[in-house]
Amino acid sequence: MKKKAWGGRFKKKTDPLMETFNASLSFDRKLFHEDIQGSRVHAKMINKINILTTSEFKQIDQGLNEILEEMKAGTFVWDLKDEDIHMAVESRLTEKIGPLGGKLHTARSRNDQVALDLRLYCRKRLAELDGKIAGLQKVLVVLAETKGFVPLPGYTHLQQAQAVLWGHHLLAYFEMLQRDRARIADTLKRVNVCPLGSGALAGSTFPVDRKFTADELGFDDVTHNSLDAVSDRDFVAEIIFSASLMMVHLSRFCEELVLWSSQEFGFVTLPQEFCTGSSMMPQKMNPDAPELIRGKTGRVFGDLISILTVLKGLPLAYNKDLQEDKEPLFDALDTVENCLTVLTQMLPKIQVHPERMQKATEEGFLLATDLADYLASKGVAFRSAHEIVGGIVADCAQKGKTLEKLSLKELKNHSSKFEKDVSEWLDIEASINRRKSIGGTAAERVREEIKRAREILKKM
């Protein structure tokens, strides 16, 4: 029977039910690399301040390295009675090198140890996540450049509004993802501070060199309040929030992919490799990949609510409730990374139907605003021009005509300001290219934004 590291005060054995209920090893063993990384540096630091001799440090460091290799190779034997990743490592180290293994825990607590492990883990995962986002951004840029110079309706209220280039539409998601990357970079500033040396809650009685530890582990700074250091999980909540907002962006895009691939829109056909069929209806090709991403958004939202609820009523400092921080974090990061991977692999294979996009621009009076702008350019107050064109659209709808098909005479029936040059304003391509303001949909602006996007991606 393994002795508990904390068992000296206890006379009774832990109830088997409590053993299972209390253990976090089933999920926090994911932190094994970070736990050993932190332990090796901690051993180096306590050797530096003469708590360990150089010989003791070398034995501990060698033992930790061997345990790391066992865990990486999958030969490590996990025992639930160890409770968590920290005790699993310490128990195995003691098996390897004897009582000296227990000396490693001098000048630290599991409270500052787990805070360290979690920060190291988040730092690594945020770097990986940034790369995944950039990968999807690259796909969007390629699509915009190679297939994006085709007009399609832009929508407000899901009603056709004005024509835009498809590439312009795609690059809107590039911008959302760039904000996601910026949020991650900003969060990293608060992740990358070292809590080790804070002890259980009040600091350490040993002359620990916290700056040394932080430098060895690549942190920018140390935490400056021991109570806060062991109980702070703001960075976990921030990361899950960033993941949640990123899932909002992915879900919005996936909603459009579902719409665009429907027979009613027909703008794109999704690759069969990322669709499924119906067990009853032979003709079906269902957009399951984007639907699943849309659905998994709610799952990540749940992770955010979970961590916020855990934190909301905790007194200082560490409480066992904080054991519940890891599963939402792991799930949110795994989910958003999987969704990014699926989209990144699916999008290059979609089939685009430019002729259907182009045809859709002829169906919704998309040039109405251009017509009002034309009248405004002739000196008509825009509000009056708006009303005049509204009347023209109403007549067209009644007669089953489009604006482009109206004769100059018909237009003059609504305003004498219409001249022959109005024909230049009743063309979809001209309408798009007239919108040259920064951030507009004109082809020259879209090309500029593609170039800008490529420059951004070069810097990663």
C-alpha positions as CSV (number, residue, x, y, z in Angstrom):
1,M,0.0,0.0,0.0
2,K,1.5,3.3,-1.1
3,K,1.9,5.9,1.7
4,K,0.4,9.3,1.0
5,A,2.8,12.2,0.8
6,W,0.4,14.1,3.1
7,G,-0.6,11.1,5.3
8,G,1.4,11.8,8.5
9,R,-1.6,13.5,10.2
10,F,-4.1,10.8,9.2
11,K,-4.9,7.7,11.3
12,K,-7.5,6.2,8.9
13,K,-7.1,5.0,5.3
14,T,-8.7,7.0,2.5
15,D,-12.0,5.5,1.5
16,P,-11.7,3.8,-1.9
17,L,-14.6,6.0,-3.2
18,M,-12.6,9.1,-2.1
19,E,-9.5,7.7,-3.8
20,T,-11.3,7.7,-7.1
21,F,-13.3,10.9,-6.5
22,N,-10.2,12.8,-5.5
23,A,-7.7,11.7,-8.2
24,S,-6.9,13.9,-11.2
25,L,-4.3,11.6,-12.7
26,S,-6.7,10.4,-15.4
27,F,-6.5,13.8,-17.0
28,D,-3.6,15.8,-15.5
29,R,-1.1,13.2,-16.6
30,K,-1.3,15.1,-19.9
31,L,1.0,17.5,-18.1
32,F,3.8,15.0,-17.6
33,H,6.3,16.8,-19.9
34,E,5.7,20.1,-18.1
35,D,5.8,18.5,-14.7
36,I,9.2,17.0,-15.3
37,Q,10.5,20.1,-17.1
38,G,9.6,22.2,-14.0
39,S,11.0,19.6,-11.6
40,R,14.3,19.4,-13.4
41,V,14.7,23.2,-13.2
42,H,13.6,23.2,-9.6
43,A,16.2,20.6,-8.8
44,K,18.8,22.8,-10.5
45,M,17.7,25.8,-8.5
46,I,17.8,24.1,-5.1
47,N,21.3,22.7,-6.0
48,K,22.3,26.3,-6.8
49,I,21.2,27.4,-3.2
50,N,22.9,24.3,-1.7
51,I,19.8,22.4,-0.7
52,L,21.0,19.6,-3.0
53,T,24.6,18.6,-3.5
54,T,25.8,18.4,-7.1
55,S,25.8,14.6,-6.8
56,E,22.2,14.5,-5.5
57,F,21.1,16.9,-8.3
58,K,22.7,14.7,-10.9
59,Q,20.9,11.6,-9.6
60,I,17.6,13.4,-9.4
61,D,18.0,14.9,-12.9
62,Q,19.0,11.6,-14.4
63,G,16.0,9.9,-12.7
64,L,13.6,12.5,-14.0
65,N,15.0,12.2,-17.5
66,E,14.5,8.4,-17.4
67,I,10.9,8.9,-16.2
68,L,10.2,11.3,-19.0
69,E,11.4,8.7,-21.5
70,E,9.2,6.0,-20.0
71,M,6.2,8.3,-20.2
72,K,7.0,9.3,-23.8
73,A,7.4,5.6,-24.7
74,G,4.2,4.6,-23.0
75,T,5.9,2.1,-20.7
76,F,5.2,4.1,-17.5
77,V,2.8,2.4,-15.2
78,W,0.1,4.8,-13.9
79,D,-1.4,4.2,-10.5
80,L,-4.5,6.0,-9.5
81,K,-3.3,5.9,-5.9
82,D,-0.7,8.5,-6.8
83,E,-3.6,11.0,-7.1
84,D,-2.0,13.3,-9.6
85,I,0.9,13.8,-12.1
86,H,3.1,15.4,-9.4
87,M,2.9,12.4,-7.0
88,A,3.2,9.9,-9.9
89,V,6.5,11.4,-10.9
90,E,7.7,11.7,-7.3
91,S,6.7,8.1,-6.5
92,R,8.5,6.7,-9.5
93,L,11.6,8.9,-8.8
94,T,11.7,7.5,-5.3
95,E,11.5,3.9,-6.7
96,K,14.5,4.7,-8.9
97,I,16.8,6.6,-6.5
98,G,15.4,5.9,-3.1
99,P,14.6,8.5,-0.3
100,L,16.6,11.1,-2.2
101,G,13.5,11.4,-4.5
102,G,11.6,13.0,-1.6
103,K,14.1,15.8,-1.3
104,L,13.1,17.2,-4.7
105,H,9.9,18.7,-3.2
106,T,11.9,20.9,-0.8
107,A,10.9,24.6,-1.2
108,R,7.8,23.9,-3.3
109,S,4.1,22.9,-2.9
110,R,1.9,21.0,-5.3
111,N,0.0,24.3,-5.4
112,D,2.8,26.3,-7.0
113,Q,3.9,23.2,-8.9
114,V,0.5,22.7,-10.7
115,A,0.3,26.4,-11.4
116,L,3.7,26.2,-13.1
117,D,2.8,23.1,-15.1
118,L,-0.4,24.6,-16.3
119,R,1.4,27.8,-17.5
120,L,4.1,25.8,-19.3
121,Y,1.4,23.7,-20.9
122,C,-0.7,26.7,-22.0
123,R,2.4,28.5,-23.4
124,K,3.1,25.5,-25.6
125,R,-0.5,25.0,-26.7
126,L,-1.0,28.7,-27.5
127,A,2.0,28.6,-29.8
128,E,0.6,25.5,-31.5
129,L,-2.8,27.1,-31.8
130,D,-1.4,30.3,-33.4
131,G,0.2,28.1,-36.0
132,K,-3.1,26.3,-36.7
133,I,-5.0,29.6,-37.1
134,A,-2.3,30.9,-39.5
135,G,-2.7,27.7,-41.5
136,L,-6.4,28.4,-42.0
137,Q,-5.6,32.0,-42.9
138,K,-3.2,30.9,-45.6
139,V,-6.0,28.7,-47.1
140,L,-8.4,31.7,-47.1
141,V,-5.8,33.9,-48.8
142,V,-5.1,31.3,-51.5
143,L,-8.8,30.9,-52.2
144,A,-9.3,34.6,-52.3
145,E,-6.4,35.0,-54.8
146,T,-7.2,32.1,-57.1
147,K,-11.0,31.9,-57.0
148,G,-12.1,35.1,-55.2
149,F,-12.5,37.6,-58.1
150,V,-16.1,36.7,-58.8
151,P,-19.1,38.7,-57.7
152,L,-21.8,37.4,-55.4
153,P,-24.5,39.0,-53.3
154,G,-23.5,40.5,-50.0
155,Y,-26.2,40.2,-47.4
156,T,-27.6,42.1,-44.4
157,H,-30.4,40.4,-42.5
158,L,-29.8,37.4,-44.9
159,Q,-31.4,39.6,-47.6
160,Q,-29.4,40.5,-50.7
161,A,-27.9,43.9,-50.2
162,Q,-24.9,44.9,-52.4
163,A,-22.5,42.9,-54.6
164,V,-19.1,42.0,-53.3
165,L,-16.2,39.9,-54.5
166,W,-16.1,36.4,-53.0
167,G,-12.5,37.0,-52.1
168,H,-13.5,40.1,-50.1
169,H,-16.0,37.9,-48.2
170,L,-13.3,35.3,-47.5
171,L,-10.9,37.9,-46.3
172,A,-13.4,39.0,-43.7
173,Y,-12.7,35.7,-41.9
174,F,-9.0,36.3,-42.3
175,E,-9.5,39.5,-40.2
176,M,-11.5,37.7,-37.6
177,L,-8.8,35.0,-37.3
178,Q,-6.2,37.7,-37.1
179,R,-8.0,39.2,-34.1
180,D,-8.0,35.7,-32.6
181,R,-4.3,35.5,-33.0
182,A,-3.9,38.9,-31.4
183,R,-5.9,37.9,-28.4
184,I,-3.8,34.8,-28.0
185,A,-0.6,36.9,-28.2
186,D,-2.0,39.2,-25.6
187,T,-3.0,36.4,-23.3
188,L,0.4,34.9,-23.6
189,K,1.8,38.0,-21.7
190,R,-0.2,37.0,-18.7
191,V,0.5,33.3,-19.1
192,N,4.3,33.7,-19.2
193,V,5.0,34.5,-15.6
194,C,6.5,32.0,-13.2
195,P,4.6,31.1,-10.0
196,L,7.2,28.5,-8.7
197,G,8.6,29.6,-5.3
198,S,5.2,30.8,-4.1
199,G,4.9,27.7,-1.9
200,A,1.5,26.6,-0.8
201,L,0.3,30.1,-0.4
202,A,2.7,32.3,1.6
203,G,6.1,31.9,-0.1
204,S,9.1,29.8,1.0
205,T,11.3,29.8,4.1
206,F,14.2,28.7,1.9
207,P,16.3,31.3,-0.1
208,V,14.8,30.3,-3.4
209,D,16.1,32.0,-6.5
210,R,12.8,32.6,-8.3
211,K,14.4,34.7,-11.1
212,F,16.8,31.9,-11.8
213,T,13.9,29.5,-12.1
214,A,11.9,31.8,-14.3
215,D,14.9,32.5,-16.6
216,E,15.7,28.8,-17.0
217,L,12.1,28.0,-17.9
218,G,11.8,31.0,-20.4
219,F,9.4,33.1,-18.4
220,D,9.3,36.9,-18.8
221,D,8.8,37.5,-15.1
222,V,7.8,36.0,-11.7
223,T,4.5,36.4,-10.0
224,H,4.5,39.0,-7.2
225,N,1.9,37.8,-4.7
226,S,2.1,34.2,-3.5
227,L,-1.6,34.1,-2.6
228,D,-2.6,35.2,-6.1
229,A,0.1,33.0,-7.8
230,V,-1.3,29.7,-6.6
231,S,-5.0,30.6,-7.1
232,D,-4.9,32.5,-10.3
233,R,-6.6,30.8,-13.2
234,D,-7.5,34.0,-15.0
235,F,-5.3,32.9,-17.9
236,V,-7.2,29.6,-18.2
237,A,-10.5,31.6,-18.4
238,E,-8.9,34.0,-21.0
239,I,-7.7,31.1,-23.1
240,I,-11.1,29.4,-23.1
241,F,-12.8,32.7,-23.9
242,S,-10.4,33.2,-26.8
243,A,-11.2,29.7,-28.0
244,S,-15.0,30.4,-27.6
245,L,-14.8,33.6,-29.7
246,M,-12.7,31.8,-32.3
247,M,-15.4,29.1,-32.4
248,V,-18.0,31.8,-33.0
249,H,-16.0,32.9,-36.1
250,L,-15.6,29.3,-37.3
251,S,-19.3,28.7,-36.7
252,R,-20.3,31.7,-38.7
253,F,-18.2,30.6,-41.6
254,C,-19.5,27.1,-41.4
255,E,-23.1,28.4,-41.3
256,E,-22.3,30.1,-44.6
257,L,-20.7,27.0,-46.1
258,V,-23.9,25.1,-45.2
259,L,-26.0,27.7,-46.9
260,W,-23.8,28.2,-49.9
261,S,-23.7,24.4,-50.5
262,S,-27.5,24.1,-50.5
263,Q,-29.4,23.7,-53.7
264,E,-31.1,27.0,-53.0
265,F,-27.7,28.9,-53.1
266,G,-25.5,26.5,-55.1
267,F,-22.4,28.7,-54.7
268,V,-20.1,25.9,-53.7
269,T,-20.0,22.1,-53.5
270,L,-18.2,20.7,-50.5
271,P,-15.8,17.8,-51.0
272,Q,-17.3,14.4,-50.6
273,E,-14.5,13.4,-48.3
274,F,-15.9,15.8,-45.7
275,C,-19.6,15.0,-46.2
276,T,-21.8,12.1,-45.3
277,G,-25.0,10.5,-46.9
278,S,-28.4,9.6,-45.6
279,S,-29.2,6.0,-44.6
280,M,-32.6,6.5,-46.1
281,M,-32.4,9.1,-48.9
282,P,-29.9,8.0,-51.6
283,Q,-29.5,11.5,-53.1
284,K,-28.3,13.2,-50.0
285,M,-24.8,14.7,-49.5
286,N,-24.9,16.3,-46.1
287,P,-22.4,19.0,-45.0
288,D,-21.5,17.2,-41.7
289,A,-18.0,18.7,-41.2
290,P,-19.2,22.4,-41.1
291,E,-22.3,21.3,-39.1
292,L,-20.2,19.6,-36.5
293,I,-18.0,22.6,-36.2
294,R,-21.1,24.7,-35.7
295,G,-22.3,22.3,-33.1
296,K,-19.0,22.0,-31.2
297,T,-19.1,25.8,-30.6
298,G,-21.7,25.2,-27.9
299,R,-19.3,22.6,-26.3
300,V,-16.5,25.2,-26.0
301,F,-19.0,27.8,-24.6
302,G,-19.8,25.1,-21.9
303,D,-16.1,24.9,-21.1
304,L,-16.0,28.7,-20.6
305,I,-19.1,28.7,-18.3
306,S,-17.5,25.8,-16.4
307,I,-14.3,27.6,-15.5
308,L,-16.0,30.9,-14.7
309,T,-18.4,29.0,-12.4
310,V,-15.5,27.2,-10.7
311,L,-13.7,30.5,-10.0
312,K,-16.6,32.8,-9.1
313,G,-16.8,32.0,-5.4
314,L,-13.3,30.8,-4.4
315,P,-11.7,32.4,-1.3
316,L,-7.9,32.8,-1.4
317,A,-5.8,30.9,-1.9
318,Y,-5.7,27.4,-3.4
319,N,-8.9,25.3,-3.2
320,K,-9.5,21.8,-4.5
321,D,-12.1,23.2,-6.8
322,L,-9.2,24.3,-9.0
323,Q,-8.7,20.7,-10.0
324,E,-11.7,21.3,-12.3
325,D,-9.7,23.8,-14.4
326,K,-7.9,21.3,-16.5
327,E,-10.6,19.3,-18.3
328,P,-12.4,22.4,-19.7
329,L,-9.1,23.9,-20.8
330,F,-7.9,20.6,-22.4
331,D,-11.3,20.1,-24.1
332,A,-11.5,23.7,-25.4
333,L,-8.0,23.7,-26.9
334,D,-8.4,20.2,-28.4
335,T,-11.8,21.1,-29.9
336,V,-10.8,24.3,-31.5
337,E,-7.6,22.8,-32.9
338,N,-9.5,19.9,-34.4
339,C,-12.0,22.3,-36.0
340,L,-9.2,24.4,-37.4
341,T,-7.6,21.3,-38.8
342,V,-10.8,20.1,-40.5
343,L,-11.5,23.5,-42.1
344,T,-7.9,23.8,-43.3
345,Q,-8.0,20.5,-45.0
346,M,-11.5,20.8,-46.4
347,L,-11.5,24.3,-47.9
348,P,-8.8,23.7,-50.6
349,K,-11.0,20.9,-52.0
350,I,-14.3,22.8,-52.3
351,Q,-15.7,23.4,-55.8
352,V,-16.7,27.0,-56.5
353,H,-19.6,27.8,-58.9
354,P,-18.8,31.4,-60.1
355,E,-21.7,31.3,-62.7
356,R,-24.2,30.7,-59.9
357,M,-22.7,33.4,-57.7
358,Q,-22.8,35.8,-60.7
359,K,-26.4,34.9,-61.5
360,A,-27.5,35.5,-57.9
361,T,-26.3,39.1,-58.2
362,E,-29.0,39.7,-60.9
363,E,-31.9,38.7,-58.6
364,G,-32.0,41.2,-55.7
365,F,-31.8,44.8,-57.0
366,L,-28.2,45.0,-55.7
367,L,-27.6,48.1,-57.8
368,A,-30.3,50.2,-56.0
369,T,-27.7,51.9,-53.7
370,D,-25.6,52.7,-56.8
371,L,-28.6,54.3,-58.5
372,A,-29.3,56.4,-55.4
373,D,-25.6,57.4,-55.3
374,Y,-25.9,58.4,-59.0
375,L,-28.7,60.8,-58.2
376,A,-26.8,62.2,-55.2
377,S,-23.9,62.8,-57.5
378,K,-26.3,64.9,-59.7
379,G,-27.1,67.1,-56.7
380,V,-30.2,65.3,-55.4
381,A,-30.2,65.0,-51.6
382,F,-29.5,61.4,-50.7
383,R,-32.7,61.0,-48.7
384,S,-34.7,62.1,-51.7
385,A,-32.6,59.9,-54.0
386,H,-33.3,57.0,-51.6
387,E,-37.0,57.5,-51.9
388,I,-36.9,57.9,-55.7
389,V,-35.0,54.6,-56.1
390,G,-37.3,52.9,-53.6
391,G,-40.2,53.7,-55.9
392,I,-38.2,52.4,-59.0
393,V,-37.6,49.1,-57.2
394,A,-41.2,48.8,-56.2
395,D,-42.2,49.3,-59.9
396,C,-39.6,46.8,-61.1
397,A,-40.9,44.2,-58.6
398,Q,-44.4,44.7,-59.8
399,K,-43.4,44.4,-63.4
400,G,-40.9,41.5,-62.9
401,K,-38.0,43.6,-64.2
402,T,-34.5,44.2,-63.0
403,L,-32.9,47.6,-62.7
404,E,-30.4,46.8,-65.4
405,K,-33.2,46.3,-67.9
406,L,-34.9,49.7,-67.4
407,S,-34.7,52.1,-70.3
408,L,-33.5,55.7,-69.8
409,K,-37.1,56.8,-70.5
410,E,-38.4,54.6,-67.7
411,L,-35.9,56.0,-65.3
412,K,-36.7,59.6,-66.3
413,N,-40.3,58.9,-65.4
414,H,-39.0,58.9,-61.8
415,S,-36.5,61.7,-62.0
416,S,-35.3,64.1,-64.7
417,K,-31.8,63.9,-63.2
418,F,-31.2,60.6,-65.0
419,E,-29.0,60.9,-68.1
420,K,-27.3,58.5,-70.5
421,D,-24.3,58.0,-68.2
422,V,-26.5,56.2,-65.7
423,S,-25.8,53.0,-67.7
424,E,-22.3,53.1,-66.2
425,W,-23.9,52.7,-62.8
426,L,-26.1,49.8,-63.7
427,D,-23.3,47.2,-64.0
428,I,-22.3,44.8,-61.2
429,E,-18.6,44.8,-61.9
430,A,-18.5,48.5,-62.1
431,S,-20.5,48.7,-58.9
432,I,-17.9,46.5,-57.1
433,N,-14.9,48.4,-58.5
434,R,-16.4,51.8,-57.6
435,R,-16.0,50.9,-53.9
436,K,-12.4,51.8,-53.6
437,S,-12.3,53.1,-50.1
438,I,-9.8,51.3,-47.8
439,G,-11.4,48.1,-46.8
440,G,-13.8,48.2,-49.7
441,T,-14.6,45.4,-52.1
442,A,-13.1,46.8,-55.3
443,A,-10.8,44.3,-57.0
444,E,-7.7,46.6,-56.6
445,R,-8.4,46.8,-52.9
446,V,-8.9,43.1,-52.5
447,R,-5.5,42.5,-54.3
448,E,-4.0,45.0,-51.8
449,E,-5.5,43.1,-48.9
450,I,-4.3,39.8,-50.2
451,K,-0.8,41.3,-50.4
452,R,-1.2,42.6,-46.9
453,A,-2.4,39.3,-45.6
454,R,0.6,37.5,-47.1
455,E,2.9,40.0,-45.4
456,I,1.2,39.3,-42.0
457,L,1.6,35.6,-42.5
458,K,5.3,36.0,-43.4
459,K,6.0,37.5,-39.9
460,M,4.7,34.5,-38.0
